[in-house]
Amino acid sequence: MNSSVMAIILALCEAVRRGTPLLLGTTGEILNEKSGSLNLGVEGTMAVGAITGALLGLSTSNMFLALLGAFVGGMFCGLIYAFLTITLKANQNVTGLAITIFGGGLCMFVGETLKSTGKFPSYTTEFFAEITGGGIPLLKDIPYIGQLLFSYNALVYIAIVIALIVWIYITKTKSGLRMRAAGENPAAADSVGINVDAERYKNIVIGSGIMGLGGVYMALFINNGLWNTDWINGYGWIAVALVIFSNWSSARAIWGSYVFGLLLALKSRMPSLASAFPSVLSWSTAIPTEVFDALPFIVTMLVLIISSMRKNKNTGCPTGLGLNYFREER
């Protein structure tokens, strides 16, 4: 295979791997926001999903239990957020930040405690082979296309399926219509018999569970199950910006996540790209690696700035986003 083509394919494959946890985090946050809840606790929710899923998966060598543990851990954070903001009417922004602090702290406390006592579980040989292997048999052996499209672990494809199911749910189903009504105009939704609180509870908890899956992907597939304090590493904040970037559409979030995944992959893949295309990319070798670390977050800030300056108000942003609903004021 041509070395330059191989360099491009490897960079794109790395973009997909790096973009998958972003897709899961973004999809979960879209469910939260379309129901009217601005949940800034994505980073903390992913962290809790990472630690619960990783511990359960590594302890049992069972990938299904790893995903289940991550989903339940994320749901736990979503339930806390929903109770505080819906039942107790706490400020959504402050509560989301509190979830981020709580989740990150809980993940670090558990991880550091287990590591210091030598009790942090590690991969078995079989489980490591299951995690690092993957791909669709036969299809992954197709030249060029096989490696680019069919060589990933199951969670990559699960993330895409989840994003598409969420898009269908939001745009094509009666349940999705009720959820959008609760986010757009909760008073009007309430007046026609829609239980606004129930709609928000349901979508916050399920969406947070999906965020948790993004966290366990970070723990097991990107960090190889080895404990460190940077398992999530700002991915949750990028996911919040990706919601805006994708215009609150989980289908658009698929390619948006991979664009940001490519930015995250540049640090490791730019040297090989520069070697493959010296006449075009030789200048990149003079750029400090710290610039590539910062690049995704710089682009995140630009997305937020550009979106706030955009004059076109025809966006997918719910009208009632970030506003608690007080039924007695209807």
C-alpha positions in Angstrom: 0.0 0.0 0.0 1.3 3.5 -0.9 2.9 5.1 2.1 1.2 8.4 1.6 -2.2 6.8 1.3 -1.4 4.7 4.4 -0.5 7.9 6.4 -3.8 9.5 5.5 -5.8 6.4 6.3 -4.1 6.0 9.7 -4.8 9.6 10.5 -8.5 9.3 9.6 -8.7 6.0 11.6 -7.2 7.8 14.6 -9.7 10.6 14.1 -12.6 8.1 14.3 -11.2 6.5 17.5 -10.6 9.9 19.1 -14.0 11.2 17.9 -16.1 8.4 19.3 -16.2 9.5 22.9 -17.0 13.0 21.7 -19.9 11.6 19.7 -21.3 9.8 22.8 -20.8 12.8 25.0 -22.4 15.1 22.4 -25.4 12.7 21.7 -26.1 12.5 25.5 -25.9 16.3 25.9 -28.3 16.8 22.9 -30.9 14.7 24.7 -30.4 16.9 27.8 -30.6 20.2 25.9 -33.5 19.3 23.6 -35.6 18.6 26.7 -34.6 22.1 28.0 -31.8 21.3 30.4 -28.4 22.9 29.9 -26.3 20.3 31.6 -22.6 21.4 31.9 -21.8 18.3 33.8 -20.7 16.3 30.8 -17.1 16.1 31.9 -17.9 14.8 35.4 -20.6 12.4 34.0 -18.1 10.9 31.6 -15.6 10.6 34.4 -18.0 8.7 36.6 -18.9 6.5 33.6 -15.2 5.9 33.0 -14.4 4.7 36.5 -17.5 2.6 37.1 -17.3 1.0 33.7 -13.6 0.4 33.8 -13.6 -1.1 37.3 -16.5 -3.5 36.4 -15.1 -4.4 33.0 -11.5 -5.0 34.2 -12.7 -6.9 37.3 -14.9 -9.3 35.3 -13.2 -9.2 31.9 -16.6 -8.6 30.4 -17.2 -5.9 27.9 -21.0 -5.9 28.3 -20.6 -5.3 32.1 -18.1 -2.5 31.4 -20.7 -0.8 29.2 -23.5 -1.5 31.6 -21.4 -0.1 34.5 -20.6 3.0 32.6 -24.2 3.6 31.5 -25.4 3.2 35.1 -22.7 5.5 36.4 -23.7 8.2 33.9 -27.4 7.7 34.8 -26.5 8.2 38.4 -25.0 11.6 37.7 -28.0 12.5 35.5 -30.4 11.5 38.3 -28.6 13.8 40.7 -28.6 16.7 38.2 -32.3 16.1 37.4 -33.3 16.0 41.0 -31.5 19.2 41.8 -32.7 21.2 38.8 -36.2 19.8 38.2 -37.4 18.8 41.7 -35.5 21.4 43.7 -35.3 24.0 41.0 -31.6 24.7 41.4 -29.7 26.8 38.9 -28.9 24.6 35.9 -25.5 26.1 35.2 -24.3 25.9 38.8 -25.6 22.4 39.1 -23.9 21.2 35.9 -20.6 22.6 37.1 -21.1 20.9 40.5 -21.6 17.6 38.7 -18.3 18.1 36.8 -16.4 18.8 40.0 -18.1 15.9 41.8 -17.6 13.4 39.0 -14.0 14.4 38.4 -13.3 14.3 42.1 -15.0 10.9 42.6 -13.1 9.4 39.7 -9.8 10.6 41.0 -10.5 9.6 44.6 -11.5 6.0 43.6 -8.7 5.6 41.0 -5.9 7.0 43.2 -7.1 5.0 46.3 -7.1 1.8 44.4 -3.8 2.5 42.7 -2.0 3.4 45.9 -3.2 0.2 47.5 -2.4 -1.9 44.5 -6.0 -3.0 44.0 -6.7 -1.3 40.7 -7.7 -4.1 38.3 -5.8 -4.7 35.1 -6.5 -6.4 31.8 -6.5 -10.2 31.5 -4.9 -11.4 28.3 -8.2 -12.4 26.8 -9.9 -9.1 27.7 -7.0 -7.1 26.3 -7.3 -9.0 23.0 -11.0 -8.3 22.9 -10.5 -4.6 23.5 -7.6 -4.1 21.1 -9.1 -6.4 18.4 -12.3 -5.8 16.6 -13.4 -4.9 13.1 -15.9 -6.6 10.8 -14.6 -9.9 9.5 -13.9 -10.0 5.7 -14.9 -6.4 5.2 -11.9 -5.1 7.2 -9.6 -6.9 4.8 -10.8 -4.8 1.8 -7.8 -2.7 0.6 -8.0 0.9 1.8 -11.7 1.0 2.5 -11.6 -1.9 4.9 -9.2 -0.3 7.3 -10.9 3.1 7.1 -14.5 1.9 7.6 -14.6 -1.6 9.0 -11.6 -2.0 11.3 -12.9 -0.6 14.6 -14.0 -2.0 17.9 -17.8 -2.6 18.5 -18.3 0.6 20.5 -17.4 2.8 17.6 -20.3 1.3 15.6 -22.5 1.3 18.7 -21.9 5.1 19.1 -22.9 5.8 15.5 -26.1 3.6 15.9 -27.0 5.4 19.1 -26.6 8.8 17.5 -28.8 7.8 14.6 -31.4 6.3 16.9 -31.5 9.5 19.0 -31.9 11.6 15.8 -34.8 9.4 14.7 -36.3 9.6 18.2 -36.0 13.4 18.4 -37.3 14.2 14.9 -39.6 11.3 13.9 -41.4 10.0 16.9 -44.3 11.2 19.1 -42.1 10.8 22.2 -39.5 13.0 20.7 -42.1 15.6 19.9 -43.2 15.7 23.5 -39.6 16.0 24.6 -39.0 18.9 22.2 -42.2 20.6 23.4 -41.0 20.4 27.0 -37.7 22.1 25.8 -39.3 24.7 23.5 -42.3 25.9 25.5 -42.9 23.9 28.7 -46.0 25.9 29.7 -47.7 25.2 26.4 -46.6 21.5 26.6 -48.1 21.3 30.1 -51.3 22.9 29.0 -51.9 20.0 26.5 -51.2 17.3 29.1 -47.5 16.7 28.7 -45.7 16.0 31.9 -42.8 18.4 31.5 -40.9 17.2 34.6 -41.2 13.5 33.5 -40.0 14.3 30.0 -36.9 16.2 31.3 -36.1 13.5 33.9 -36.3 10.7 31.3 -34.1 12.4 28.8 -31.6 13.8 31.3 -31.0 10.3 32.8 -30.8 8.5 29.5 -28.6 11.1 27.9 -26.3 11.1 30.9 -26.0 7.3 30.6 -24.9 7.8 27.0 -22.3 10.2 28.2 -21.0 7.5 30.6 -20.4 5.2 27.6 -18.1 7.9 26.2 -16.2 7.9 29.5 -15.6 4.2 29.5 -14.4 4.4 25.9 -11.8 6.9 27.1 -10.8 4.6 30.0 -10.5 1.3 28.1 -9.9 2.1 24.4 -7.9 5.3 24.5 -6.1 4.9 27.9 -5.9 1.1 27.7 -7.4 0.7 31.1 -4.3 2.1 32.8 -5.2 4.5 35.6 -4.2 8.2 35.2 -5.8 11.4 36.3 -6.4 12.6 32.7 -8.9 9.9 31.5 -11.4 12.5 30.2 -9.0 15.3 29.6 -11.5 18.0 28.6 -13.5 15.9 26.1 -16.7 16.7 28.0 -16.2 20.4 27.4 -15.6 19.8 23.7 -18.8 17.8 23.6 -20.7 20.8 25.0 -19.4 22.9 22.1 -20.1 20.2 19.6 -23.8 20.4 20.4 -23.7 23.9 19.0 -21.4 22.9 16.2 -23.8 20.2 15.1 -26.9 22.5 15.5 -28.4 20.2 18.2 -28.6 17.3 15.7 -27.1 13.9 16.7 -26.8 12.9 13.0 -24.7 16.0 12.3 -22.7 15.3 15.4 -21.3 12.1 13.8 -19.2 14.0 11.3 -18.6 16.9 13.7 -17.2 14.6 16.3 -14.8 13.1 13.7 -13.6 16.5 12.6 -12.7 17.3 16.2 -11.3 13.8 16.5 -8.9 14.6 13.7 -7.7 17.7 15.6 -7.1 15.5 18.6 -5.2 13.0 16.4 -2.8 15.5 14.8 -0.3 15.4 17.7 0.4 11.7 17.1 -0.2 11.6 13.4 1.4 14.8 12.1 5.0 13.4 12.0 4.0 10.5 9.7 1.9 12.9 7.6 4.9 15.3 7.3 7.1 12.4 6.3 4.6 11.3 3.7 4.1 14.8 2.3 7.4 16.6 3.0 6.8 19.3 0.3 3.5 20.3 1.9 3.8 19.6 5.6 7.5 19.9 6.4 6.8 23.1 8.3 4.7 21.2 10.8 7.8 19.6 12.4 8.8 23.0 13.8 5.5 23.4 15.7 5.7 22.5 19.4 3.6 19.5 20.4 1.8 21.7 23.0 0.2 23.6 20.1 -1.5 20.4 18.9 -2.7 19.7 22.5 -4.3 23.1 22.6 -5.7 23.1 19.1 -9.0 21.3 19.8 -9.8 23.7 22.7 -8.9 26.7 20.6 -11.3 25.6 17.9 -13.9 24.9 20.6 -13.6 28.6 21.7 -13.9 29.7 18.1 -17.1 27.6 17.6 -18.6 29.3 20.7 -17.6 32.8 19.5 -18.8 32.3 16.0 -22.1 30.8 17.1 -22.8 33.7 19.5 -22.2 36.2 16.6 -24.3 34.3 14.1 -27.3 36.4 13.1 -29.3 33.5 11.7 -31.6 32.5 14.6 -32.9 29.5 12.8 -31.0 27.0 14.9 -32.0 23.8 16.7 -31.4 25.5 20.1 -34.6 25.0 22.3 -36.2 28.2 23.3 -36.5 27.1 26.9 -33.0 25.9 27.2 -31.5 26.5 30.7 -34.7 27.7 32.2 -36.4 25.9 35.1 -40.1 25.4 34.7 -42.3 26.7 37.5 -45.8 25.2 36.9 -47.5 27.7 39.2 -46.3 30.6 37.0 -47.8 29.1 33.9 
